[in-house]
Amino acid sequence: MTHRSGQRSLWRSIRNLWNEVKYNSKVKVLDRRKTMFWKDNWHEKGNLEELFPDVYNLVTFQSGFIAALWTLQGWNLNFRRHLNNWEVQRVAEFLNTVEPSNGLQTREDILWWTGNNRGV
């Protein structure tokens, strides 16, 4: 497969600007089916994997979507082992941070540019 030089420069430009795109965009959560709970930048405080690496390392399901982890009873997080006493407070802090958002909407989750209030 051959690539034209224009295609290579396009992908090089995207790769070079990726950090700017990553840090200036968030996922606007609507139906929760396409947004990864730990990996995507959807929470107002930032990426949960980066904010709570200790809790992230305790859970068994690290690649789940928000819709798969949220039930009417709350967050369905399974831990790899029983929590130690010193970890309970940190998990409580984490759960207070990710309190449930408003109900599901029918529109799909979208990438939202934080540089303006319209998200584009």
Biopython code that builds the backbone (N, CA, C, O; Angstrom):
import numpy as np
from Bio.PDB.StructureBuilder import StructureBuilder

atoms = [
    (1, "MET", "N", (0.844, -1.175, 0.000)),
    (1, "MET", "CA", (0.000, 0.000, 0.000)),
    (1, "MET", "C", (0.890, 1.239, 0.000)),
    (1, "MET", "O", (1.796, 1.361, 0.824)),
    (2, "THR", "N", (0.636, 2.122, -0.895)),
    (2, "THR", "CA", (1.417, 3.354, -0.948)),
    (2, "THR", "C", (0.586, 4.501, -0.403)),
    (2, "THR", "O", (-0.635, 4.534, -0.556)),
    (3, "HIS", "N", (1.267, 5.433, 0.231)),
    (3, "HIS", "CA", (0.613, 6.617, 0.780)),
    (3, "HIS", "C", (1.131, 7.838, 0.046)),
    (3, "HIS", "O", (2.329, 7.972, -0.203)),
    (4, "ARG", "N", (0.231, 8.706, -0.286)),
    (4, "ARG", "CA", (0.656, 9.966, -0.864)),
    (4, "ARG", "C", (1.237, 10.841, 0.233)),
    (4, "ARG", "O", (0.864, 10.713, 1.398)),
    (5, "SER", "N", (2.130, 11.710, -0.130)),
    (5, "SER", "CA", (2.797, 12.544, 0.876)),
    (5, "SER", "C", (1.798, 13.424, 1.610)),
    (5, "SER", "O", (2.009, 13.728, 2.783)),
    (6, "GLY", "N", (0.722, 13.840, 0.964)),
    (6, "GLY", "CA", (-0.303, 14.643, 1.627)),
    (6, "GLY", "C", (-0.981, 13.900, 2.753)),
    (6, "GLY", "O", (-1.301, 14.484, 3.788)),
    (7, "GLN", "N", (-1.205, 12.593, 2.555)),
    (7, "GLN", "CA", (-1.819, 11.782, 3.607)),
    (7, "GLN", "C", (-0.875, 11.648, 4.801)),
    (7, "GLN", "O", (-1.304, 11.720, 5.953)),
    (8, "ARG", "N", (0.405, 11.453, 4.516)),
    (8, "ARG", "CA", (1.373, 11.337, 5.611)),
    (8, "ARG", "C", (1.437, 12.629, 6.413)),
    (8, "ARG", "O", (1.480, 12.592, 7.642)),
    (9, "SER", "N", (1.442, 13.767, 5.733)),
    (9, "SER", "CA", (1.534, 15.031, 6.462)),
    (9, "SER", "C", (0.255, 15.311, 7.250)),
    (9, "SER", "O", (0.314, 15.909, 8.324)),
    (10, "LEU", "N", (-0.894, 14.890, 6.736)),
    (10, "LEU", "CA", (-2.141, 15.048, 7.479)),
    (10, "LEU", "C", (-2.080, 14.269, 8.785)),
    (10, "LEU", "O", (-2.387, 14.818, 9.843)),
    (11, "TRP", "N", (-1.687, 12.990, 8.728)),
    (11, "TRP", "CA", (-1.616, 12.171, 9.933)),
    (11, "TRP", "C", (-0.515, 12.668, 10.872)),
    (11, "TRP", "O", (-0.666, 12.591, 12.091)),
    (12, "ARG", "N", (0.572, 13.169, 10.328)),
    (12, "ARG", "CA", (1.626, 13.732, 11.162)),
    (12, "ARG", "C", (1.099, 14.963, 11.897)),
    (12, "ARG", "O", (1.389, 15.149, 13.079)),
    (13, "SER", "N", (0.332, 15.799, 11.211)),
    (13, "SER", "CA", (-0.248, 16.988, 11.841)),
    (13, "SER", "C", (-1.223, 16.601, 12.945)),
    (13, "SER", "O", (-1.213, 17.193, 14.025)),
    (14, "ILE", "N", (-2.063, 15.608, 12.674)),
    (14, "ILE", "CA", (-3.008, 15.139, 13.693)),
    (14, "ILE", "C", (-2.245, 14.616, 14.909)),
    (14, "ILE", "O", (-2.588, 14.939, 16.046)),
    (15, "ARG", "N", (-1.218, 13.815, 14.670)),
    (15, "ARG", "CA", (-0.429, 13.261, 15.768)),
    (15, "ARG", "C", (0.257, 14.379, 16.559)),
    (15, "ARG", "O", (0.315, 14.317, 17.787)),
    (16, "ASN", "N", (0.768, 15.385, 15.879)),
    (16, "ASN", "CA", (1.454, 16.485, 16.554)),
    (16, "ASN", "C", (0.506, 17.347, 17.381)),
    (16, "ASN", "O", (0.914, 17.913, 18.395)),
    (17, "LEU", "N", (-0.741, 17.453, 16.964)),
    (17, "LEU", "CA", (-1.721, 18.277, 17.677)),
    (17, "LEU", "C", (-2.566, 17.482, 18.659)),
    (17, "LEU", "O", (-3.430, 18.051, 19.327)),
    (18, "TRP", "N", (-2.332, 16.167, 18.761)),
    (18, "TRP", "CA", (-3.212, 15.322, 19.565)),
    (18, "TRP", "C", (-3.300, 15.774, 21.023)),
    (18, "TRP", "O", (-4.395, 15.790, 21.585)),
    (19, "ASN", "N", (-2.189, 16.139, 21.649)),
    (19, "ASN", "CA", (-2.239, 16.572, 23.048)),
    (19, "ASN", "C", (-3.108, 17.805, 23.224)),
    (19, "ASN", "O", (-3.831, 17.916, 24.214)),
    (20, "GLU", "N", (-3.045, 18.733, 22.276)),
    (20, "GLU", "CA", (-3.899, 19.921, 22.357)),
    (20, "GLU", "C", (-5.372, 19.540, 22.244)),
    (20, "GLU", "O", (-6.212, 20.047, 22.987)),
    (21, "VAL", "N", (-5.677, 18.646, 21.312)),
    (21, "VAL", "CA", (-7.059, 18.182, 21.156)),
    (21, "VAL", "C", (-7.506, 17.464, 22.428)),
    (21, "VAL", "O", (-8.602, 17.706, 22.933)),
    (22, "LYS", "N", (-6.665, 16.595, 22.932)),
    (22, "LYS", "CA", (-7.004, 15.800, 24.116)),
    (22, "LYS", "C", (-7.293, 16.680, 25.327)),
    (22, "LYS", "O", (-8.271, 16.447, 26.038)),
    (23, "TYR", "N", (-6.470, 17.671, 25.568)),
    (23, "TYR", "CA", (-6.621, 18.490, 26.768)),
    (23, "TYR", "C", (-7.615, 19.634, 26.613)),
    (23, "TYR", "O", (-7.942, 20.297, 27.597)),
    (24, "ASN", "N", (-8.094, 19.877, 25.419)),
    (24, "ASN", "CA", (-9.072, 20.942, 25.203)),
    (24, "ASN", "C", (-10.429, 20.409, 24.773)),
    (24, "ASN", "O", (-11.243, 21.140, 24.209)),
    (25, "SER", "N", (-10.665, 19.148, 25.040)),
    (25, "SER", "CA", (-11.970, 18.580, 24.711)),
    (25, "SER", "C", (-12.426, 17.669, 25.837)),
    (25, "SER", "O", (-11.619, 17.126, 26.590)),
    (26, "LYS", "N", (-13.718, 17.518, 25.931)),
    (26, "LYS", "CA", (-14.349, 16.622, 26.896)),
    (26, "LYS", "C", (-15.438, 15.872, 26.162)),
    (26, "LYS", "O", (-15.860, 16.261, 25.073)),
    (27, "VAL", "N", (-15.884, 14.790, 26.776)),
    (27, "VAL", "CA", (-17.021, 14.079, 26.234)),
    (27, "VAL", "C", (-18.257, 14.617, 26.930)),
    (27, "VAL", "O", (-18.319, 14.655, 28.159)),
    (28, "LYS", "N", (-19.237, 15.030, 26.148)),
    (28, "LYS", "CA", (-20.516, 15.435, 26.708)),
    (28, "LYS", "C", (-21.373, 14.176, 26.794)),
    (28, "LYS", "O", (-21.777, 13.614, 25.776)),
    (29, "VAL", "N", (-21.643, 13.746, 28.015)),
    (29, "VAL", "CA", (-22.335, 12.482, 28.253)),
    (29, "VAL", "C", (-23.834, 12.689, 28.117)),
    (29, "VAL", "O", (-24.425, 13.530, 28.794)),
    (30, "LEU", "N", (-24.442, 11.903, 27.227)),
    (30, "LEU", "CA", (-25.888, 11.973, 27.024)),
    (30, "LEU", "C", (-26.523, 10.607, 27.290)),
    (30, "LEU", "O", (-27.285, 10.458, 28.246)),
    (31, "ASP", "N", (-26.221, 9.617, 26.462)),
    (31, "ASP", "CA", (-26.816, 8.289, 26.686)),
    (31, "ASP", "C", (-25.863, 7.329, 27.390)),
    (31, "ASP", "O", (-26.261, 6.213, 27.723)),
    (32, "ARG", "N", (-24.626, 7.728, 27.625)),
    (32, "ARG", "CA", (-23.609, 6.996, 28.389)),
    (32, "ARG", "C", (-23.118, 5.712, 27.726)),
    (32, "ARG", "O", (-22.359, 4.966, 28.343)),
    (33, "ARG", "N", (-23.518, 5.439, 26.517)),
    (33, "ARG", "CA", (-23.158, 4.161, 25.897)),
    (33, "ARG", "C", (-21.832, 4.181, 25.160)),
    (33, "ARG", "O", (-21.294, 3.114, 24.863)),
    (34, "LYS", "N", (-21.282, 5.350, 24.853)),
    (34, "LYS", "CA", (-20.032, 5.431, 24.101)),
    (34, "LYS", "C", (-18.893, 6.087, 24.879)),
    (34, "LYS", "O", (-17.807, 6.307, 24.343)),
    (35, "THR", "N", (-19.151, 6.395, 26.139)),
    (35, "THR", "CA", (-18.147, 7.069, 26.941)),
    (35, "THR", "C", (-17.564, 6.099, 27.955)),
    (35, "THR", "O", (-18.285, 5.526, 28.773)),
    (36, "MET", "N", (-16.246, 5.922, 27.892)),
    (36, "MET", "CA", (-15.578, 5.018, 28.825)),
    (36, "MET", "C", (-15.427, 5.705, 30.185)),
    (36, "MET", "O", (-14.921, 6.822, 30.285)),
    (37, "PHE", "N", (-15.875, 5.011, 31.215)),
    (37, "PHE", "CA", (-15.913, 5.562, 32.572)),
    (37, "PHE", "C", (-14.547, 6.046, 33.034)),
    (37, "PHE", "O", (-14.430, 7.179, 33.502)),
    (38, "TRP", "N", (-13.522, 5.232, 32.919)),
    (38, "TRP", "CA", (-12.195, 5.570, 33.420)),
    (38, "TRP", "C", (-11.336, 6.296, 32.405)),
    (38, "TRP", "O", (-10.557, 7.172, 32.783)),
    (39, "LYS", "N", (-11.450, 5.966, 31.146)),
    (39, "LYS", "CA", (-10.480, 6.401, 30.130)),
    (39, "LYS", "C", (-10.815, 7.743, 29.476)),
    (39, "LYS", "O", (-9.908, 8.505, 29.142)),
    (40, "ASP", "N", (-12.092, 8.039, 29.291)),
    (40, "ASP", "CA", (-12.477, 9.269, 28.591)),
    (40, "ASP", "C", (-12.554, 10.453, 29.543)),
    (40, "ASP", "O", (-12.820, 10.290, 30.734)),
    (41, "ASN", "N", (-12.322, 11.626, 29.015)),
    (41, "ASN", "CA", (-12.384, 12.865, 29.788)),
    (41, "ASN", "C", (-13.819, 13.390, 29.747)),
    (41, "ASN", "O", (-14.164, 14.202, 28.888)),
    (42, "TRP", "N", (-14.637, 12.931, 30.663)),
    (42, "TRP", "CA", (-16.055, 13.310, 30.676)),
    (42, "TRP", "C", (-16.460, 14.022, 31.955)),
    (42, "TRP", "O", (-17.421, 14.791, 31.951)),
    (43, "HIS", "N", (-15.751, 13.785, 33.042)),
    (43, "HIS", "CA", (-16.124, 14.357, 34.332)),
    (43, "HIS", "C", (-15.596, 15.785, 34.435)),
    (43, "HIS", "O", (-14.531, 16.094, 33.900)),
    (44, "GLU", "N", (-16.330, 16.647, 35.115)),
    (44, "GLU", "CA", (-15.944, 18.056, 35.220)),
    (44, "GLU", "C", (-14.571, 18.256, 35.864)),
    (44, "GLU", "O", (-13.903, 19.252, 35.587)),
    (45, "LYS", "N", (-14.143, 17.328, 36.715)),
    (45, "LYS", "CA", (-12.844, 17.462, 37.374)),
    (45, "LYS", "C", (-11.701, 16.864, 36.567)),
    (45, "LYS", "O", (-10.534, 17.091, 36.886)),
    (46, "GLY", "N", (-12.026, 16.093, 35.513)),
    (46, "GLY", "CA", (-10.988, 15.530, 34.660)),
    (46, "GLY", "C", (-11.119, 14.037, 34.477)),
    (46, "GLY", "O", (-12.133, 13.435, 34.831)),
    (47, "ASN", "N", (-10.082, 13.450, 33.921)),
    (47, "ASN", "CA", (-10.026, 12.025, 33.635)),
    (47, "ASN", "C", (-9.929, 11.237, 34.944)),
    (47, "ASN", "O", (-9.021, 11.471, 35.741)),
    (48, "LEU", "N", (-10.858, 10.306, 35.168)),
    (48, "LEU", "CA", (-10.925, 9.592, 36.438)),
    (48, "LEU", "C", (-9.738, 8.655, 36.658)),
    (48, "LEU", "O", (-9.308, 8.463, 37.795)),
    (49, "GLU", "N", (-9.213, 8.081, 35.602)),
    (49, "GLU", "CA", (-8.036, 7.218, 35.738)),
    (49, "GLU", "C", (-6.846, 8.021, 36.261)),
    (49, "GLU", "O", (-6.060, 7.515, 37.061)),
    (50, "GLU", "N", (-6.713, 9.264, 35.814)),
    (50, "GLU", "CA", (-5.612, 10.111, 36.253)),
    (50, "GLU", "C", (-5.872, 10.725, 37.631)),
    (50, "GLU", "O", (-4.937, 10.904, 38.412)),
    (51, "LEU", "N", (-7.132, 11.048, 37.938)),
    (51, "LEU", "CA", (-7.467, 11.644, 39.233)),
    (51, "LEU", "C", (-7.417, 10.638, 40.381)),
    (51, "LEU", "O", (-7.051, 10.983, 41.505)),
    (52, "PHE", "N", (-7.790, 9.393, 40.088)),
    (52, "PHE", "CA", (-7.869, 8.354, 41.110)),
    (52, "PHE", "C", (-7.134, 7.090, 40.660)),
    (52, "PHE", "O", (-7.763, 6.039, 40.530)),
    (53, "PRO", "N", (-5.826, 7.160, 40.421)),
    (53, "PRO", "CA", (-5.105, 5.973, 39.949)),
    (53, "PRO", "C", (-5.134, 4.829, 40.960)),
    (53, "PRO", "O", (-5.117, 3.659, 40.578)),
    (54, "ASP", "N", (-5.176, 5.162, 42.235)),
    (54, "ASP", "CA", (-5.224, 4.122, 43.267)),
    (54, "ASP", "C", (-6.543, 3.349, 43.219)),
    (54, "ASP", "O", (-6.542, 2.126, 43.357)),
    (55, "VAL", "N", (-7.652, 4.033, 43.027)),
    (55, "VAL", "CA", (-8.950, 3.362, 42.923)),
    (55, "VAL", "C", (-9.031, 2.611, 41.598)),
    (55, "VAL", "O", (-9.527, 1.485, 41.551)),
    (56, "TYR", "N", (-8.550, 3.222, 40.534)),
    (56, "TYR", "CA", (-8.522, 2.567, 39.221)),
    (56, "TYR", "C", (-7.799, 1.225, 39.293)),
    (56, "TYR", "O", (-8.256, 0.244, 38.707)),
    (57, "ASN", "N", (-6.693, 1.175, 39.997)),
    (57, "ASN", "CA", (-5.923, -0.065, 40.115)),
    (57, "ASN", "C", (-6.622, -1.119, 40.970)),
    (57, "ASN", "O", (-6.247, -2.291, 40.927)),
    (58, "LEU", "N", (-7.618, -0.728, 41.735)),
    (58, "LEU", "CA", (-8.358, -1.673, 42.571)),
    (58, "LEU", "C", (-9.532, -2.334, 41.850)),
    (58, "LEU", "O", (-9.978, -3.406, 42.258)),
    (59, "VAL", "N", (-10.041, -1.708, 40.781)),
    (59, "VAL", "CA", (-11.243, -2.242, 40.130)),
    (59, "VAL", "C", (-10.890, -3.295, 39.091)),
    (59, "VAL", "O", (-9.809, -3.274, 38.504)),
    (60, "THR", "N", (-11.827, -4.220, 38.874)),
    (60, "THR", "CA", (-11.594, -5.291, 37.904)),
    (60, "THR", "C", (-11.960, -4.886, 36.491)),
    (60, "THR", "O", (-11.342, -5.362, 35.538)),
    (61, "PHE", "N", (-12.944, -4.023, 36.329)),
    (61, "PHE", "CA", (-13.450, -3.659, 35.009)),
    (61, "PHE", "C", (-12.973, -2.256, 34.677)),
    (61, "PHE", "O", (-13.666, -1.282, 34.970)),
    (62, "GLN", "N", (-11.784, -2.138, 34.064)),
    (62, "GLN", "CA", (-11.165, -0.840, 33.821)),
    (62, "GLN", "C", (-11.505, -0.243, 32.463)),
    (62, "GLN", "O", (-11.149, 0.904, 32.192)),
    (63, "SER", "N", (-12.177, -0.987, 31.617)),
    (63, "SER", "CA", (-12.474, -0.494, 30.271)),
    (63, "SER", "C", (-13.968, -0.350, 30.015)),
    (63, "SER", "O", (-14.393, -0.343, 28.860)),
    (64, "GLY", "N", (-14.759, -0.238, 31.050)),
    (64, "GLY", "CA", (-16.205, -0.201, 30.883)),
    (64, "GLY", "C", (-16.747, 1.161, 30.484)),
    (64, "GLY", "O", (-16.162, 2.203, 30.781)),
    (65, "PHE", "N", (-17.871, 1.119, 29.807)),
    (65, "PHE", "CA", (-18.595, 2.336, 29.458)),
    (65, "PHE", "C", (-19.450, 2.767, 30.646)),
    (65, "PHE", "O", (-19.814, 1.945, 31.487)),
    (66, "ILE", "N", (-19.765, 4.054, 30.711)),
    (66, "ILE", "CA", (-20.559, 4.573, 31.819)),
    (66, "ILE", "C", (-21.871, 3.808, 31.942)),
    (66, "ILE", "O", (-22.265, 3.435, 33.046)),
    (67, "ALA", "N", (-22.550, 3.571, 30.825)),
    (67, "ALA", "CA", (-23.849, 2.891, 30.851)),
    (67, "ALA", "C", (-23.747, 1.492, 31.456)),
    (67, "ALA", "O", (-24.691, 1.031, 32.098)),
    (68, "ALA", "N", (-22.616, 0.808, 31.260)),
    (68, "ALA", "CA", (-22.456, -0.547, 31.799)),
    (68, "ALA", "C", (-22.168, -0.533, 33.297)),
    (68, "ALA", "O", (-22.432, -1.520, 33.984)),
    (69, "LEU", "N", (-21.637, 0.561, 33.807)),
    (69, "LEU", "CA", (-21.264, 0.627, 35.219)),
    (69, "LEU", "C", (-22.305, 1.301, 36.099)),
    (69, "LEU", "O", (-22.214, 1.220, 37.324)),
    (70, "TRP", "N", (-23.282, 1.960, 35.510)),
    (70, "TRP", "CA", (-24.304, 2.660, 36.291)),
    (70, "TRP", "C", (-25.582, 1.835, 36.336)),
    (70, "TRP", "O", (-26.074, 1.384, 35.301)),
    (71, "THR", "N", (-26.117, 1.639, 37.532)),
    (71, "THR", "CA", (-27.414, 0.980, 37.707)),
    (71, "THR", "C", (-28.295, 1.917, 38.514)),
    (71, "THR", "O", (-27.827, 2.945, 39.005)),
    (72, "LEU", "N", (-29.544, 1.577, 38.651)),
    (72, "LEU", "CA", (-30.444, 2.401, 39.459)),
    (72, "LEU", "C", (-30.033, 2.413, 40.933)),
    (72, "LEU", "O", (-30.420, 3.315, 41.676)),
    (73, "GLN", "N", (-29.257, 1.428, 41.355)),
    (73, "GLN", "CA", (-28.771, 1.369, 42.730)),
    (73, "GLN", "C", (-27.453, 2.124, 42.914)),
    (73, "GLN", "O", (-26.998, 2.284, 44.047)),
    (74, "GLY", "N", (-26.839, 2.583, 41.844)),
    (74, "GLY", "CA", (-25.579, 3.320, 41.926)),
    (74, "GLY", "C", (-24.517, 2.699, 41.034)),
    (74, "GLY", "O", (-24.815, 1.893, 40.153)),
    (75, "TRP", "N", (-23.286, 3.086, 41.277)),
    (75, "TRP", "CA", (-22.172, 2.595, 40.476)),
    (75, "TRP", "C", (-21.903, 1.136, 40.796)),
    (75, "TRP", "O", (-21.862, 0.746, 41.963)),
    (76, "ASN", "N", (-21.723, 0.341, 39.773)),
    (76, "ASN", "CA", (-21.449, -1.082, 39.909)),
    (76, "ASN", "C", (-19.954, -1.323, 39.700)),
    (76, "ASN", "O", (-19.516, -1.729, 38.624)),
    (77, "LEU", "N", (-19.196, -1.066, 40.743)),
    (77, "LEU", "CA", (-17.748, -1.227, 40.678)),
    (77, "LEU", "C", (-17.360, -2.482, 41.445)),
    (77, "LEU", "O", (-17.702, -2.623, 42.619)),
    (78, "ASN", "N", (-16.657, -3.381, 40.799)),
    (78, "ASN", "CA", (-16.162, -4.596, 41.446)),
    (78, "ASN", "C", (-14.668, -4.427, 41.700)),
    (78, "ASN", "O", (-13.909, -4.041, 40.810)),
    (79, "PHE", "N", (-14.267, -4.721, 42.920)),
    (79, "PHE", "CA", (-12.866, -4.572, 43.292)),
    (79, "PHE", "C", (-12.149, -5.908, 43.205)),
    (79, "PHE", "O", (-12.757, -6.960, 43.401)),
    (80, "ARG", "N", (-10.869, -5.866, 42.914)),
    (80, "ARG", "CA", (-10.041, -7.067, 42.763)),
    (80, "ARG", "C", (-9.902, -7.846, 44.076)),
    (80, "ARG", "O", (-9.677, -9.057, 44.077)),
    (81, "ARG", "N", (-10.039, -7.130, 45.179)),
    (81, "ARG", "CA", (-9.874, -7.739, 46.503)),
    (81, "ARG", "C", (-10.655, -6.906, 47.509)),
    (81, "ARG", "O", (-11.202, -5.857, 47.167)),
    (82, "HIS", "N", (-10.705, -7.375, 48.743)),
    (82, "HIS", "CA", (-11.322, -6.587, 49.805)),
    (82, "HIS", "C", (-10.475, -5.345, 50.052)),
    (82, "HIS", "O", (-9.248, -5.387, 49.967)),
    (83, "LEU", "N", (-11.146, -4.247, 50.356)),
    (83, "LEU", "CA", (-10.421, -3.000, 50.596)),
    (83, "LEU", "C", (-9.755, -3.018, 51.965)),
    (83, "LEU", "O", (-10.314, -3.528, 52.936)),
    (84, "ASN", "N", (-8.563, -2.457, 52.027)),
    (84, "ASN", "CA", (-7.890, -2.238, 53.310)),
    (84, "ASN", "C", (-8.513, -1.019, 53.977)),
    (84, "ASN", "O", (-9.135, -0.192, 53.310)),
    (85, "ASN", "N", (-8.350, -0.910, 55.274)),
    (85, "ASN", "CA", (-8.950, 0.201, 56.015)),
    (85, "ASN", "C", (-8.549, 1.557, 55.451)),
    (85, "ASN", "O", (-9.382, 2.459, 55.365)),
    (86, "TRP", "N", (-7.292, 1.713, 55.068)),
    (86, "TRP", "CA", (-6.826, 3.004, 54.568)),
    (86, "TRP", "C", (-7.356, 3.324, 53.162)),
    (86, "TRP", "O", (-7.274, 4.471, 52.723)),
    (87, "GLU", "N", (-7.893, 2.336, 52.462)),
    (87, "GLU", "CA", (-8.426, 2.561, 51.117)),
    (87, "GLU", "C", (-9.902, 2.956, 51.124)),
    (87, "GLU", "O", (-10.397, 3.530, 50.155)),
    (88, "VAL", "N", (-10.597, 2.653, 52.202)),
    (88, "VAL", "CA", (-12.037, 2.911, 52.274)),
    (88, "VAL", "C", (-12.337, 4.399, 52.122)),
    (88, "VAL", "O", (-13.252, 4.774, 51.389)),
    (89, "GLN", "N", (-11.576, 5.248, 52.807)),
    (89, "GLN", "CA", (-11.792, 6.700, 52.713)),
    (89, "GLN", "C", (-11.560, 7.208, 51.297)),
    (89, "GLN", "O", (-12.306, 8.060, 50.813)),
    (90, "ARG", "N", (-10.551, 6.702, 50.642)),
    (90, "ARG", "CA", (-10.247, 7.127, 49.266)),
    (90, "ARG", "C", (-11.362, 6.706, 48.315)),
    (90, "ARG", "O", (-11.750, 7.486, 47.445)),
    (91, "VAL", "N", (-11.885, 5.490, 48.462)),
    (91, "VAL", "CA", (-12.994, 5.029, 47.624)),
    (91, "VAL", "C", (-14.243, 5.867, 47.901)),
    (91, "VAL", "O", (-14.986, 6.192, 46.975)),
    (92, "ALA", "N", (-14.478, 6.219, 49.164)),
    (92, "ALA", "CA", (-15.620, 7.085, 49.501)),
    (92, "ALA", "C", (-15.469, 8.455, 48.840)),
    (92, "ALA", "O", (-16.439, 9.006, 48.320)),
    (93, "GLU", "N", (-14.260, 9.000, 48.862)),
    (93, "GLU", "CA", (-13.983, 10.287, 48.190)),
    (93, "GLU", "C", (-14.249, 10.172, 46.687)),
    (93, "GLU", "O", (-14.839, 11.066, 46.079)),
    (94, "PHE", "N", (-13.812, 9.077, 46.109)),
    (94, "PHE", "CA", (-14.045, 8.831, 44.686)),
    (94, "PHE", "C", (-15.543, 8.775, 44.377)),
    (94, "PHE", "O", (-16.011, 9.414, 43.435)),
    (95, "LEU", "N", (-16.289, 8.009, 45.177)),
    (95, "LEU", "CA", (-17.740, 7.863, 44.936)),
    (95, "LEU", "C", (-18.471, 9.185, 45.113)),
    (95, "LEU", "O", (-19.438, 9.449, 44.399)),
    (96, "ASN", "N", (-18.035, 10.014, 46.043)),
    (96, "ASN", "CA", (-18.632, 11.344, 46.187)),
    (96, "ASN", "C", (-18.346, 12.219, 44.973)),
    (96, "ASN", "O", (-19.154, 13.076, 44.618)),
    (97, "THR", "N", (-17.206, 12.007, 44.343)),
    (97, "THR", "CA", (-16.834, 12.778, 43.153)),
    (97, "THR", "C", (-17.692, 12.394, 41.952)),
    (97, "THR", "O", (-18.068, 13.255, 41.156)),
    (98, "VAL", "N", (-17.998, 11.126, 41.820)),
    (98, "VAL", "CA", (-18.738, 10.645, 40.643)),
    (98, "VAL", "C", (-20.219, 10.415, 40.942)),
    (98, "VAL", "O", (-20.824, 9.476, 40.425)),
    (99, "GLU", "N", (-20.793, 11.274, 41.775)),
    (99, "GLU", "CA", (-22.221, 11.166, 42.046)),
    (99, "GLU", "C", (-22.965, 11.071, 40.726)),
    (99, "GLU", "O", (-22.500, 11.592, 39.713)),
    (100, "PRO", "N", (-24.108, 10.414, 40.727)),
    (100, "PRO", "CA", (-24.825, 10.214, 39.462)),
    (100, "PRO", "C", (-25.208, 11.523, 38.794)),
    (100, "PRO", "O", (-25.598, 12.496, 39.440)),
    (101, "SER", "N", (-25.082, 11.508, 37.489)),
    (101, "SER", "CA", (-25.485, 12.673, 36.713)),
    (101, "SER", "C", (-26.969, 12.541, 36.375)),
    (101, "SER", "O", (-27.616, 11.561, 36.745)),
    (102, "ASN", "N", (-27.489, 13.523, 35.681)),
    (102, "ASN", "CA", (-28.904, 13.472, 35.305)),
    (102, "ASN", "C", (-29.186, 12.275, 34.412)),
    (102, "ASN", "O", (-28.259, 11.641, 33.907)),
    (103, "GLY", "N", (-30.441, 11.969, 34.218)),
    (103, "GLY", "CA", (-30.874, 10.753, 33.548)),
    (103, "GLY", "C", (-30.371, 10.586, 32.124)),
    (103, "GLY", "O", (-29.843, 11.513, 31.509)),
    (104, "LEU", "N", (-30.550, 9.395, 31.633)),
    (104, "LEU", "CA", (-30.143, 9.079, 30.267)),
    (104, "LEU", "C", (-30.915, 9.914, 29.270)),
    (104, "LEU", "O", (-32.083, 10.241, 29.479)),
    (105, "GLN", "N", (-30.254, 10.249, 28.199)),
    (105, "GLN", "CA", (-30.899, 10.948, 27.097)),
    (105, "GLN", "C", (-30.808, 10.067, 25.868)),
    (105, "GLN", "O", (-30.009, 9.131, 25.827)),
    (106, "THR", "N", (-31.607, 10.355, 24.885)),
    (106, "THR", "CA", (-31.634, 9.497, 23.705)),
    (106, "THR", "C", (-30.517, 9.806, 22.724)),
    (106, "THR", "O", (-30.167, 8.948, 21.914)),
    (107, "ARG", "N", (-29.951, 10.994, 22.770)),
    (107, "ARG", "CA", (-28.857, 11.341, 21.857)),
    (107, "ARG", "C", (-27.568, 10.686, 22.309)),
    (107, "ARG", "O", (-27.362, 10.462, 23.502)),
    (108, "GLU", "N", (-26.693, 10.376, 21.349)),
    (108, "GLU", "CA", (-25.411, 9.749, 21.645)),
    (108, "GLU", "C", (-24.459, 10.738, 22.311)),
    (108, "GLU", "O", (-24.580, 11.950, 22.133)),
    (109, "ASP", "N", (-23.508, 10.203, 23.082)),
    (109, "ASP", "CA", (-22.441, 11.006, 23.666)),
    (109, "ASP", "C", (-21.652, 11.673, 22.535)),
    (109, "ASP", "O", (-21.492, 11.096, 21.459)),
    (110, "ILE", "N", (-21.161, 12.891, 22.784)),
    (110, "ILE", "CA", (-20.431, 13.618, 21.751)),
    (110, "ILE", "C", (-19.136, 14.199, 22.323)),
    (110, "ILE", "O", (-19.032, 14.458, 23.522)),
    (111, "LEU", "N", (-18.156, 14.399, 21.446)),
    (111, "LEU", "CA", (-16.924, 15.064, 21.827)),
    (111, "LEU", "C", (-17.190, 16.564, 21.832)),
    (111, "LEU", "O", (-17.748, 17.099, 20.874)),
    (112, "TRP", "N", (-16.796, 17.245, 22.901)),
    (112, "TRP", "CA", (-17.116, 18.646, 23.124)),
    (112, "TRP", "C", (-15.829, 19.446, 23.249)),
    (112, "TRP", "O", (-15.018, 19.175, 24.135)),
    (113, "TRP", "N", (-15.628, 20.428, 22.372)),
    (113, "TRP", "CA", (-14.465, 21.300, 22.427)),
    (113, "TRP", "C", (-14.697, 22.321, 23.522)),
    (113, "TRP", "O", (-15.716, 23.013, 23.512)),
    (114, "THR", "N", (-13.771, 22.431, 24.472)),
    (114, "THR", "CA", (-13.960, 23.330, 25.611)),
    (114, "THR", "C", (-13.582, 24.773, 25.310)),
    (114, "THR", "O", (-13.740, 25.648, 26.161)),
    (115, "GLY", "N", (-13.086, 25.025, 24.107)),
    (115, "GLY", "CA", (-12.655, 26.383, 23.751)),
    (115, "GLY", "C", (-13.784, 27.363, 23.542)),
    (115, "GLY", "O", (-13.547, 28.571, 23.536)),
    (116, "ASN", "N", (-15.012, 26.886, 23.369)),
    (116, "ASN", "CA", (-16.145, 27.805, 23.256)),
    (116, "ASN", "C", (-17.392, 27.138, 23.827)),
    (116, "ASN", "O", (-17.411, 25.924, 24.029)),
    (117, "ASN", "N", (-18.425, 27.923, 24.085)),
    (117, "ASN", "CA", (-19.605, 27.387, 24.753)),
    (117, "ASN", "C", (-20.519, 26.572, 23.843)),
    (117, "ASN", "O", (-21.466, 25.957, 24.335)),
    (118, "ARG", "N", (-20.270, 26.546, 22.533)),
    (118, "ARG", "CA", (-21.050, 25.704, 21.638)),
    (118, "ARG", "C", (-20.417, 24.333, 21.442)),
    (118, "ARG", "O", (-21.049, 23.439, 20.881)),
    (119, "GLY", "N", (-19.183, 24.153, 21.894)),
    (119, "GLY", "CA", (-18.528, 22.867, 21.841)),
    (119, "GLY", "C", (-17.943, 22.476, 20.506)),
    (119, "GLY", "O", (-17.610, 21.310, 20.294)),
    (120, "VAL", "N", (-17.810, 23.437, 19.590)),
    (120, "VAL", "CA", (-17.284, 23.121, 18.271)),
    (120, "VAL", "C", (-15.920, 23.734, 18.051)),
    (120, "VAL", "O", (-15.331, 23.564, 16.984)),
]
sb = StructureBuilder()
sb.init_structure("model")
sb.init_model(0)
sb.init_chain("A")
sb.init_seg("    ")
for serial, (resi, resn, name, xyz) in enumerate(atoms, 1):
    if name == "N":
        sb.init_residue(resn, " ", resi, " ")
    sb.init_atom(name, np.array(xyz, "f"), 0.0, 1.0, " ", f" {name:<3s}", serial, name[0])
structure = sb.get_structure()
